[in-house]
Amino acid sequence: MAKQRKKSDLPTKICPVCGLSFSWRKKWEKCWDDVKYCSERCRRQKTLS
């Protein structure tokens, strides 16, 4: 069985819209380099700001 990682050991990024830090998620495993926004809401607001 694979060794589990602590949440603090996961990579993080800063959302350019809200400025909050967000960490890696399993669903972003294959596209982590392309992820820029912490949520769908921030992604939609990118052009409004």
RONUSE-745341 format. One line per field, with one value per atom (N, C-alpha, C): residue number from 1; atom name; x, y, z. Coordinates in steps of 0.1 Angstrom, whole numbers. Last residue first. Example, Ala and Ser with C-alpha at 12.3 -4.5 7.8 and 13.67 -1.06 7.14 Angstrom:
2
pos	(2,2,2,1,1,1)
site	(N,CA,C,N,CA,C)
x	(128,137,129,132,123,132)
y	(-22,-11,0,-57,-45,-33)
z	(71,71,79,78,78,78)
END
This chain:
49
pos	(49,49,49,48,48,48,47,47,47,46,46,46,45,45,45,44,44,44,43,43,43,42,42,42,41,41,41,40,40,40,39,39,39,38,38,38,37,37,37,36,36,36,35,35,35,34,34,34,33,33,33,32,32,32,31,31,31,30,30,30,29,29,29,28,28,28,27,27,27,26,26,26,25,25,25,24,24,24,23,23,23,22,22,22,21,21,21,20,20,20,19,19,19,18,18,18,17,17,17,16,16,16,15,15,15,14,14,14,13,13,13,12,12,12,11,11,11,10,10,10,9,9,9,8,8,8,7,7,7,6,6,6,5,5,5,4,4,4,3,3,3,2,2,2,1,1,1)
site	(N,CA,C,N,CA,C,N,CA,C,N,CA,C,N,CA,C,N,CA,C,N,CA,C,N,CA,C,N,CA,C,N,CA,C,N,CA,C,N,CA,C,N,CA,C,N,CA,C,N,CA,C,N,CA,C,N,CA,C,N,CA,C,N,CA,C,N,CA,C,N,CA,C,N,CA,C,N,CA,C,N,CA,C,N,CA,C,N,CA,C,N,CA,C,N,CA,C,N,CA,C,N,CA,C,N,CA,C,N,CA,C,N,CA,C,N,CA,C,N,CA,C,N,CA,C,N,CA,C,N,CA,C,N,CA,C,N,CA,C,N,CA,C,N,CA,C,N,CA,C,N,CA,C,N,CA,C,N,CA,C,N,CA,C,N,CA,C,N,CA,C)
x	(-121,-112,-104,-134,-141,-132,-119,-120,-127,-120,-107,-108,-144,-142,-129,-141,-151,-149,-122,-119,-129,-135,-124,-120,-154,-158,-147,-139,-146,-151,-108,-121,-127,-81,-85,-99,-64,-74,-78,-46,-42,-51,-33,-42,-37,-13,-22,-32,1,8,-1,-18,-14,-7,-30,-30,-26,-31,-25,-24,-42,-30,-23,-65,-56,-43,-78,-84,-75,-62,-61,-67,-48,-59,-57,-26,-28,-40,-39,-30,-35,-38,-46,-36,-40,-32,-41,-56,-55,-46,-61,-49,-47,-82,-85,-73,-67,-79,-82,-45,-43,-55,-38,-48,-46,-8,-15,-25,-2,-1,-10,16,6,9,21,25,13,20,15,19,26,37,33,3,14,25,-10,-15,-4,12,5,1,7,14,5,9,1,10,24,25,17,5,13,13,8,0,9)
y	(412,419,429,397,408,417,376,387,399,359,364,376,348,362,367,321,329,344,313,312,320,317,325,325,296,310,320,273,277,292,279,274,279,287,278,272,287,293,282,272,286,292,243,249,262,232,241,248,215,227,237,196,205,217,175,189,199,151,151,165,158,151,152,170,178,171,152,154,163,155,143,145,187,178,166,211,200,191,240,229,219,276,264,253,308,297,285,337,327,315,357,358,347,358,360,361,356,364,368,339,353,362,317,321,336,301,312,316,266,277,289,237,248,258,202,215,224,186,188,201,186,182,184,192,202,199,168,179,190,140,150,161,110,122,132,75,87,99,49,58,71,23,35,43,-12,0,12)
z	(-133,-124,-132,-152,-146,-137,-159,-169,-163,-137,-142,-151,-128,-125,-130,-135,-142,-140,-117,-131,-139,-92,-96,-111,-95,-93,-97,-96,-108,-107,-78,-80,-93,-81,-70,-71,-112,-103,-92,-127,-123,-112,-140,-131,-126,-156,-162,-153,-139,-145,-151,-133,-123,-129,-148,-154,-144,-135,-148,-154,-109,-110,-124,-101,-109,-112,-85,-98,-107,-61,-69,-84,-58,-56,-65,-41,-51,-48,-26,-27,-38,-26,-27,-30,-11,-15,-16,-26,-16,-21,-45,-37,-26,-63,-49,-40,-88,-86,-71,-87,-91,-89,-61,-70,-74,-57,-53,-64,-48,-58,-52,-36,-35,-46,-31,-37,-36,2,-12,-18,29,19,5,42,42,33,41,33,32,39,47,38,20,22,31,26,24,27,7,19,16,-8,-9,4,0,0,0)
END
